[in-house]
Amino acid sequence: MRIGVLGTGNMADALANHWVRTGHDVAVGGRDVHKAKRLATRLGGSAKPASLRAAAEFGQVVLAALPFGAGTDVVRELRAVLGGKVLIDCSNPVGPGFRLLTQSGRSAAQQLAAAAPGAHVVKAFNLCHEGVWRMSPPVFDGRPLAVPVCGDNETALALVRQLVRDVGCEPVPGGGLERAGLLEATAALFIGLWVGEGADAQAIAPPLAYAAGLKHEEPDDAAQVSVRSSYRASDQGSH
């Protein structure tokens, strides 16, 4: 697969490293040609430096590894060459105080889609620090990291799901692009918990078996309920 990377920062480095390692052709695009050359050299393999426009032209899939706001401006400049391409948005619109910067409007992913209306935007890779994406692979307690993916085009989603697997993770259907804002809000919440409170965000969700509540009571549980009911009845009768 041909992948164009817009940006030369940590997320570009972390994700592109996996894709080069798994045999994809990668063009690293940056405004600063020297930074693009340094990153491409560090990645090795098929990676090559390019301008932002050349990277966008090269990739059938394009990763926008750019800060919120700046990404929209760059994509708007490149909209003529992004038509029909898959555009991955991994940004998080999170500001001071872990505040979501898109509360009153469209998600960051929807803003990219508006800036390049011919592209197929997919939201993915936004819930973890770049250090997690550098792991080979990101596996915790024997279970690969799950990566929610949001988008409207099934062909684009299939390509991004493959790239998720190439990172060593498991893709999870996140719904259409209108749900990308939920992923961005989740990132704001998690970052606030991790960084602001020092809390384990994983601890706020029960295991899947308990997510919708208990379906039925096992015989032992039913017996315990009966015992508790008897105690309550006895207490009431003693007053």
C-alpha positions as CSV (number, residue, x, y, z in Angstrom):
1,M,0.0,0.0,0.0
2,R,1.2,3.5,-0.7
3,I,1.0,5.7,2.3
4,G,1.6,9.5,2.5
5,V,2.3,10.9,5.9
6,L,1.6,14.6,6.5
7,G,3.9,15.7,9.4
8,T,7.2,14.8,10.8
9,G,6.4,14.6,14.5
10,N,6.1,11.8,17.0
11,M,2.8,10.3,15.8
12,A,4.1,10.3,12.2
13,D,7.3,8.6,13.4
14,A,5.5,6.0,15.6
15,L,2.9,4.9,13.1
16,A,5.0,5.0,9.9
17,N,7.6,2.8,11.5
18,H,5.1,0.0,11.7
19,W,3.9,0.5,8.2
20,V,7.5,0.5,6.7
21,R,8.3,-2.6,8.8
22,T,5.3,-4.4,7.3
23,G,6.2,-3.6,3.7
24,H,4.2,-0.5,2.8
25,D,5.7,2.2,0.7
26,V,5.8,5.5,2.7
27,A,6.4,9.1,1.7
28,V,7.1,11.4,4.7
29,G,5.9,14.9,3.9
30,G,6.8,18.1,5.8
31,R,7.1,21.8,5.3
32,D,10.7,21.4,6.6
33,V,12.4,19.3,4.0
34,H,15.3,18.6,6.4
35,K,13.0,17.2,9.0
36,A,11.3,15.0,6.4
37,K,14.7,13.7,5.3
38,R,15.7,12.9,8.9
39,L,12.5,11.0,9.6
40,A,12.6,9.1,6.4
41,T,16.2,8.1,7.1
42,R,15.3,7.0,10.6
43,L,12.4,4.9,9.3
44,G,14.6,3.3,6.6
45,G,13.2,0.7,4.2
46,S,10.9,2.1,1.6
47,A,10.5,5.5,3.4
48,K,11.3,8.5,1.4
49,P,11.1,12.3,2.1
50,A,8.7,14.5,0.3
51,S,6.9,17.8,0.4
52,L,3.4,17.8,1.9
53,R,1.9,18.0,-1.5
54,A,4.1,15.2,-2.9
55,A,3.3,13.0,0.0
56,A,-0.5,13.6,-0.5
57,E,-0.2,12.8,-4.2
58,F,1.8,9.6,-3.5
59,G,-0.4,7.9,-1.0
60,Q,-3.6,6.0,-1.6
61,V,-3.9,6.4,2.1
62,V,-2.8,9.7,3.7
63,L,-2.2,10.1,7.5
64,A,-2.7,13.6,8.8
65,A,-0.3,13.5,11.7
66,L,-0.7,17.2,12.4
67,P,-2.0,19.2,15.4
68,F,-5.6,20.2,15.5
69,G,-6.2,23.3,13.5
70,A,-3.0,23.1,11.6
71,G,-4.2,19.9,10.0
72,T,-7.3,21.6,8.7
73,D,-5.3,24.3,7.1
74,V,-2.9,21.9,5.4
75,V,-5.6,19.6,4.2
76,R,-7.5,22.6,2.7
77,E,-4.4,23.5,0.8
78,L,-4.1,20.0,-0.6
79,R,-7.8,19.3,-1.2
80,A,-7.2,19.2,-5.0
81,V,-4.9,16.1,-4.7
82,L,-6.8,14.4,-1.9
83,G,-9.9,13.6,-3.9
84,G,-10.8,9.9,-3.7
85,K,-8.0,9.2,-1.2
86,V,-8.4,7.8,2.3
87,L,-7.4,10.5,4.9
88,I,-6.7,9.3,8.4
89,D,-7.2,11.8,11.2
90,C,-5.4,11.0,14.5
91,S,-5.6,14.4,16.1
92,N,-7.1,15.4,19.4
93,P,-8.7,18.8,19.8
94,V,-7.9,19.1,23.5
95,G,-6.9,22.4,25.1
96,P,-5.8,23.7,28.4
97,G,-7.6,22.1,31.4
98,F,-8.2,19.0,29.1
99,R,-11.0,21.0,27.5
100,L,-12.5,19.7,24.3
101,L,-12.0,22.5,21.7
102,T,-14.9,21.4,19.4
103,Q,-17.8,21.5,22.0
104,S,-19.9,23.9,20.0
105,G,-19.2,22.6,16.5
106,R,-18.0,19.8,14.2
107,S,-15.4,17.3,15.3
108,A,-11.8,17.6,14.2
109,A,-12.4,14.7,11.7
110,Q,-15.5,16.4,10.3
111,Q,-13.6,19.6,9.9
112,L,-11.0,17.7,7.8
113,A,-13.8,16.2,5.7
114,A,-15.1,19.7,5.1
115,A,-11.7,21.0,4.1
116,A,-11.2,18.2,1.6
117,P,-14.7,17.2,0.6
118,G,-13.5,14.6,-2.0
119,A,-11.5,12.6,0.6
120,H,-12.7,9.7,2.6
121,V,-11.9,10.7,6.2
122,V,-11.4,8.0,8.8
123,K,-10.8,8.7,12.5
124,A,-8.4,6.4,14.2
125,F,-5.3,6.2,16.4
126,N,-6.3,9.1,18.6
127,L,-6.8,7.4,22.0
128,C,-3.1,6.7,22.9
129,H,0.1,8.5,23.5
130,E,2.7,8.1,20.8
131,G,4.8,6.0,23.1
132,V,2.1,3.3,23.0
133,W,2.2,3.3,19.2
134,R,5.9,2.7,19.3
135,M,5.4,-0.6,21.0
136,S,5.9,-3.7,18.8
137,P,3.2,-4.6,19.2
138,P,0.9,-2.8,21.7
139,V,-0.2,-5.7,23.8
140,F,-1.3,-5.5,27.4
141,D,-1.9,-8.5,29.7
142,G,-1.7,-10.7,26.6
143,R,-4.4,-8.8,24.7
144,P,-3.7,-6.6,21.7
145,L,-4.8,-3.0,22.0
146,A,-8.2,-2.3,20.4
147,V,-8.4,0.7,18.1
148,P,-11.9,2.3,17.4
149,V,-12.3,3.3,13.7
150,C,-14.9,5.8,12.5
151,G,-15.8,6.5,8.9
152,D,-18.5,6.5,6.2
153,N,-16.8,4.7,3.3
154,E,-16.5,0.9,3.6
155,T,-13.5,0.7,1.2
156,A,-11.6,3.3,3.2
157,L,-12.5,1.6,6.5
158,A,-11.2,-1.7,5.2
159,L,-7.8,-0.2,4.3
160,V,-7.5,1.5,7.7
161,R,-8.5,-1.7,9.5
162,Q,-5.6,-3.4,7.7
163,L,-3.2,-0.6,8.8
164,V,-4.5,-1.0,12.4
165,R,-3.6,-4.7,12.2
166,D,-0.2,-3.9,10.8
167,V,0.5,-1.9,13.9
168,G,-0.3,-5.1,15.9
169,C,-3.7,-3.9,17.1
170,E,-7.3,-5.0,16.7
171,P,-9.7,-2.6,14.8
172,V,-13.1,-2.0,16.4
173,P,-16.0,-0.6,14.5
174,G,-16.8,2.9,15.8
175,G,-19.6,3.9,13.5
176,G,-19.8,6.6,11.0
177,L,-17.8,9.8,10.9
178,E,-20.5,11.6,12.9
179,R,-19.3,9.5,15.9
180,A,-15.7,10.7,15.6
181,G,-16.5,13.5,18.1
182,L,-17.2,10.8,20.6
183,L,-13.7,9.4,20.2
184,E,-12.3,12.9,20.6
185,A,-14.3,13.5,23.7
186,T,-13.2,10.1,25.1
187,A,-9.6,11.2,24.5
188,A,-10.2,14.5,26.4
189,L,-11.7,12.5,29.3
190,F,-8.9,9.9,29.3
191,I,-6.1,12.4,29.1
192,G,-7.7,14.4,32.0
193,L,-7.9,11.2,34.1
194,W,-4.4,10.0,33.2
195,V,-2.5,13.3,33.4
196,G,-4.7,15.5,35.6
197,E,-5.8,12.9,38.2
198,G,-3.3,10.1,37.9
199,A,-6.2,7.7,37.5
200,D,-6.4,4.5,35.6
201,A,-8.9,5.1,32.8
202,Q,-9.3,1.4,32.1
203,A,-10.8,1.0,35.6
204,I,-13.9,3.0,34.8
205,A,-15.4,0.4,32.5
206,P,-16.6,-3.1,33.6
207,P,-15.7,-6.2,31.7
208,L,-17.8,-6.8,28.6
209,A,-19.8,-9.6,30.3
210,Y,-21.1,-7.0,32.8
211,A,-21.5,-4.0,30.4
212,A,-25.3,-4.5,30.0
213,G,-25.9,-5.7,33.5
214,L,-26.4,-9.3,34.7
215,K,-28.6,-11.3,32.4
216,H,-29.8,-13.7,35.1
217,E,-28.9,-14.8,38.6
218,E,-27.1,-18.0,39.2
219,P,-28.8,-20.4,41.6
220,D,-26.4,-19.5,44.4
221,D,-27.1,-15.8,43.8
222,A,-30.8,-16.5,43.9
223,A,-30.4,-18.3,47.2
224,Q,-28.5,-15.3,48.6
225,V,-31.2,-12.9,47.4
226,S,-33.8,-15.1,49.2
227,V,-31.7,-15.1,52.4
228,R,-31.3,-11.3,52.2
229,S,-35.0,-10.9,51.7
230,S,-35.7,-13.1,54.8
231,Y,-33.3,-11.0,56.9
232,R,-35.1,-7.8,55.7
233,A,-38.5,-9.3,56.6
234,S,-37.2,-10.3,60.1
235,D,-35.9,-6.9,60.7
236,Q,-39.2,-5.3,59.8
237,G,-41.1,-7.7,62.1
238,S,-38.9,-6.8,65.1
239,H,-39.8,-3.1,65.0
